[in-house]
Amino acid sequence: MKTTTRVVVIGGGVVGCSVLYHLTKLGWSDVMLLERSELTSGSTWHAAGGFHTLNGDTNMAALQGYTIRLYQELEEITGMSCGLHHVGGLTLADNQERFDMLLAERAKHRYMGLDTEIIGPEEIAKLAPIINLDGIIGALYDPLDGHLDPSGTTHAYARAARMGGAEIVTHCHVKETTQRPDGTWDIVTDKGMIHTEHVVNAGGLWAREVGAMAGVYLPLHPMEHQYIVTDETPEIYERETEHPHVMDPAGESYLRQEGRGLCIGFYEQPCRPWAVDGTPWTFGHELLPDDFDKIEESIEFAYKRFPVLERAGVKSVIHGPFTFAPDGNPLVGPIPGLRGYWSACGVMAGFSQGGGVGLMLAQWMVHGECERDTAAMDVARFGDWISPGYTLPKVIENYQTRFSVSYPNEEKPAARPNRTTPMYDIFDGMGAVWGQQYGLEVVNYFAAEGEPRFETPSFRRSNAFAATAREVKTVRQAVGINEIHNFGKYRVRGPNARGWLDRIMAGRIPQPGRLSLTPMLAHSGRIIGDFTVSCLAPDDFRLTASYGAQNYHMRWFLQNAEEGVTVENVSDKLNGFQIAGPKATEVLQACTRQTVDLKFMDVRRMTVGMTDCLVQRVSYTGDLGYEIYCDPMAQRQLWRTLTEAGAAHGMKPFGMRAMMSLRLDKGFGSWGREYSPDYTPAETGLDRFISWSKPVDFIGRSAAEKERRTPPERVNAVFAVEAEDADVHAYEPVWIDGSVQGFCTSGGYSHHAQQSVALALIPRSLAKPGLVAEIEILGKMRKATLLDAPLFDADGARMRG
Ligand SMILES: Cc1cc2nc3c(=O)[nH]c(=O)nc-3n(C[C@H](O)[C@H](O)[C@H](O)COP(=O)(O)OP(=O)(O)OC[C@H]3O[C@@H](n4cnc5c(N)ncnc54)[C@H](O)[C@@H]3O)c2cc1C
């Protein structure tokens, strides 16, 4: 065993072996993997081995597609068999909502190059005759779905990694991971010590314990899971072809052929977390005792859906644990603030996702960034606020809703309310219907007296429609007030603050008293942030950006730290309100003795009522507006001051649903939708905020300059859509002249213009005024006309005036 290496991967399950293989594939051969027992000794050996592409997150779905296609490559490289059975798979829909979800998925797959199709009951019967079709409306068929041999596949990854120079040491238990002052790591094992630059935690069932060795809390939890293998069944062994996989979301089950019988697994409601206080090191190649009580109801349902099961005897039961993160997606990437420590855990579908996880992590380590947006799996998507007490109920919720329809407007209830501001009870008393962002309660909209305090989850327009329309009207016609707790906020100070910001941000850094908008770019020129920069003094700046990206942004700031500058995350130390609408200035003026003469993009300290505030003249609503920041301790007092003054002007509160409608009037993009590492400034229009004249080699400059010389082929455009009861959410395909030429990044309904709106990436050559396209929304083609001017305040007179 070598004692120095570039990378130590801890854990020889499918994920650790995939990471190791991908590191070698990208050219790092001085890498090793340590496994405390034999390879596959965690969850991996007892997996059912099923794989599929379906995932609500488009990037995750694409990576699942990559994983599945990789197996053939692995077989070719190694000469080993992964035991592949590409039998295709059906996901059933027994009600309109489920069918809507499948239609939406199918639409996304069109431009992702995934060859899925929607089929009706007759075709389902032909493909999978053992299904009782009572109540089935249709299904999504994916020819890529199938299953494999979990152990063979893991060993194939391992052999491919060894062929690339990797060393694998089994029966080597990592006991400690200690960071040296220079940032490198000592890995203490029962076979001796290894010194390494990078550590990858791929500890699977023991990832929590491995993380704790470095003082890292990883929000994941193991759950018990059970599947049954039946005896031989004539309906199966008399077939000429292998039976396809069937996912039956209504029955929370997945089914496939196993030998001459069947295999069926359940995501049962009375599910059970496993090893709540920690995974014992003594747990090895063993299973949990059978537990039919837990799946009794699921089995009864399955007997109705697949009557053949009732006649088939049980050959074996596999009951074992595997891990989930609170939202069911993996935890991948560099741990914020900890140099050289990488996470590759929380992978609940190792055979659908393991290849993609390995590829992304290896790209991140070798190239410094990934080829696509990894937000859905980035370990930084959970903040420092996360705790085991939060993770457990969320993981249970995730297990129970694994097969539920996931709606674009859905707000899952477990572990809430968790984090609240001083406004929570005030807003709750006013009819707030709550959403959740990065653990924080955020008002979606205010229900009127007699209206339900719950938004119906739907792919179509929800019952929030009327309330959102009311709130938009208040903003556009009078003045609205909205809490601004859900912005990520950073204080940047020091003699080198301006120099550092100039290097980190692509845009102009403002002078004292002014604001600027700027993209933040990765070295590749992709967008990793869209910021408002406020200059309070020559050496004192405030940044605002997306609340959900705090850990993601802080990780980048720390990775790019410099002498003479400090960056502090003050997201929860500053709260306040924005007021927006034609009466906003009058309201603010009524609350202060200072003259409210701020020009657009001015920032100033003001006393509002009795509260010391930082006031910025800017508003994401696209209207005349002010952001008024204060100490959270003074927030209720500020609320009283503003609302007392606002009453005379008809001021009313508004929530996030209205905010997202208002931004559509101006075609403003938003983080995670238009602005993400999947896109570049020139594709999204953020290039207009790049300061080409500043004499600084800001990060991403050369890539941005290149793009300036040769504009990208696609560009974001705003469309008016002739929709009926369903608007664009994201990733709907855009058809132009009979073929898919682009996709939507976001959309919704502009209540101000009473118009359905979509923002979409389409070929630059076609993005001309008057372009008429079609957008596929829930299986229907909707006429969409490119807008050449914003729907509100086209000349900016109101916003800037
Ligand atoms: C019943 C069941 C059915 C499933 N069916 C499917 C399916 O059909 N399709 C699918 O995609 N997924 C399925 N899964 C999930 C799948 O098993 C997991 O996603 C996958 O195995 C996770 O792999 P991993 O490498 O992350 O973790 P693990 O397999 O748990 O591997 C972690 C490894 O790390 C090692 N390790 C931990 N700590 C140390 C240490 N300190 N020193 C050295 N080594 C250490 C462990 O010994 C272990 O080998 C199923 C799971 C269960 C329980």
Ligand as a Chemical Component Dictionary entry (heavy atoms), coordinates in Angstrom:
data_LIG
# 
_chem_comp.id                   LIG 
_chem_comp.type                 NON-POLYMER 
_chem_comp.pdbx_formal_charge   0 
_chem_comp.three_letter_code    LIG 
# 
loop_
_chem_comp_atom.comp_id 
_chem_comp_atom.atom_id 
_chem_comp_atom.alt_atom_id 
_chem_comp_atom.type_symbol 
_chem_comp_atom.charge 
_chem_comp_atom.model_Cartn_x 
_chem_comp_atom.model_Cartn_y 
_chem_comp_atom.model_Cartn_z 
_chem_comp_atom.pdbx_ordinal 
LIG C1  C1  C 0 -32.955 -3.153 -0.818 1  
LIG C2  C2  C 0 -32.295 -2.129 -1.698 2  
LIG C3  C3  C 0 -32.566 -2.100 -3.060 3  
LIG C4  C4  C 0 -31.965 -1.148 -3.877 4  
LIG N1  N1  N 0 -32.221 -1.152 -5.206 5  
LIG C5  C5  C 0 -31.628 -0.261 -6.024 6  
LIG C6  C6  C 0 -31.856 -0.275 -7.413 7  
LIG O1  O1  O 0 -32.612 -1.075 -7.915 8  
LIG N2  N2  N 0 -31.224 0.648  -8.174 9  
LIG C7  C7  C 0 -30.368 1.575  -7.643 10 
LIG O2  O2  O 0 -29.830 2.383  -8.380 11 
LIG N3  N3  N 0 -30.135 1.601  -6.315 12 
LIG C8  C8  C 0 -30.734 0.713  -5.499 13 
LIG N4  N4  N 0 -30.486 0.737  -4.155 14 
LIG C9  C9  C 0 -29.616 1.800  -3.618 15 
LIG C10 C10 C 0 -28.144 1.466  -3.838 16 
LIG O3  O3  O 0 -27.858 0.315  -3.170 17 
LIG C11 C11 C 0 -27.303 2.638  -3.341 18 
LIG O4  O4  O 0 -27.660 3.801  -4.031 19 
LIG C12 C12 C 0 -25.817 2.403  -3.553 20 
LIG O5  O5  O 0 -25.435 1.140  -3.146 21 
LIG C13 C13 C 0 -24.993 3.439  -2.798 22 
LIG O6  O6  O 0 -23.649 3.131  -2.989 23 
LIG P1  P1  P 0 -22.494 3.853  -2.181 24 
LIG O7  O7  O 0 -21.216 3.473  -2.834 25 
LIG O8  O8  O 0 -22.796 5.280  -2.031 26 
LIG O9  O9  O 0 -22.590 3.293  -0.710 27 
LIG P2  P2  P 0 -22.280 1.877  -0.074 28 
LIG O10 O10 O 0 -22.675 0.780  -0.970 29 
LIG O11 O11 O 0 -22.889 1.871  1.289  30 
LIG O12 O12 O 0 -20.712 1.825  0.025  31 
LIG C14 C14 C 0 -19.955 2.479  0.995  32 
LIG C15 C15 C 0 -18.696 1.688  1.228  33 
LIG O13 O13 O 0 -17.849 2.449  2.047  34 
LIG C16 C16 C 0 -17.157 1.573  2.899  35 
LIG N5  N5  N 0 -16.690 2.344  4.066  36 
LIG C17 C17 C 0 -17.454 3.087  4.889  37 
LIG N6  N6  N 0 -16.699 3.639  5.855  38 
LIG C18 C18 C 0 -15.423 3.243  5.632  39 
LIG C19 C19 C 0 -14.213 3.483  6.316  40 
LIG N7  N7  N 0 -14.158 4.221  7.430  41 
LIG N8  N8  N 0 -13.091 2.927  5.806  42 
LIG C20 C20 C 0 -13.135 2.184  4.673  43 
LIG N9  N9  N 0 -14.273 1.911  4.022  44 
LIG C21 C21 C 0 -15.407 2.436  4.496  45 
LIG C22 C22 C 0 -18.205 0.546  3.242  46 
LIG O14 O14 O 0 -17.664 -0.664 3.728  47 
LIG C23 C23 C 0 -18.940 0.389  1.932  48 
LIG O15 O15 O 0 -18.431 -0.659 1.150  49 
LIG C24 C24 C 0 -31.077 -0.209 -3.311 50 
LIG C25 C25 C 0 -30.811 -0.239 -1.945 51 
LIG C26 C26 C 0 -31.418 -1.183 -1.142 52 
LIG C27 C27 C 0 -31.132 -1.177 0.315  53 
# 
loop_
_chem_comp_bond.comp_id 
_chem_comp_bond.atom_id_1 
_chem_comp_bond.atom_id_2 
_chem_comp_bond.value_order 
_chem_comp_bond.pdbx_ordinal 
LIG C1  C2  SING 1  
LIG C2  C3  SING 2  
LIG C2  C26 DOUB 3  
LIG C3  C4  DOUB 4  
LIG C4  N1  SING 5  
LIG C4  C24 SING 6  
LIG N1  C5  DOUB 7  
LIG C5  C6  SING 8  
LIG C5  C8  SING 9  
LIG C6  O1  DOUB 10 
LIG C6  N2  SING 11 
LIG N2  C7  SING 12 
LIG C7  O2  DOUB 13 
LIG C7  N3  SING 14 
LIG N3  C8  DOUB 15 
LIG C8  N4  SING 16 
LIG N4  C9  SING 17 
LIG N4  C24 SING 18 
LIG C9  C10 SING 19 
LIG C10 O3  SING 20 
LIG C10 C11 SING 21 
LIG C11 O4  SING 22 
LIG C11 C12 SING 23 
LIG C12 O5  SING 24 
LIG C12 C13 SING 25 
LIG C13 O6  SING 26 
LIG O6  P1  SING 27 
LIG P1  O7  DOUB 28 
LIG P1  O8  SING 29 
LIG P1  O9  SING 30 
LIG O9  P2  SING 31 
LIG P2  O10 DOUB 32 
LIG P2  O11 SING 33 
LIG P2  O12 SING 34 
LIG O12 C14 SING 35 
LIG C14 C15 SING 36 
LIG C15 O13 SING 37 
LIG C15 C23 SING 38 
LIG O13 C16 SING 39 
LIG C16 N5  SING 40 
LIG C16 C22 SING 41 
LIG N5  C17 SING 42 
LIG N5  C21 SING 43 
LIG C17 N6  DOUB 44 
LIG N6  C18 SING 45 
LIG C18 C19 SING 46 
LIG C18 C21 DOUB 47 
LIG C19 N7  SING 48 
LIG C19 N8  DOUB 49 
LIG N8  C20 SING 50 
LIG C20 N9  DOUB 51 
LIG N9  C21 SING 52 
LIG C22 O14 SING 53 
LIG C22 C23 SING 54 
LIG C23 O15 SING 55 
LIG C24 C25 DOUB 56 
LIG C25 C26 SING 57 
LIG C26 C27 SING 58 
# 
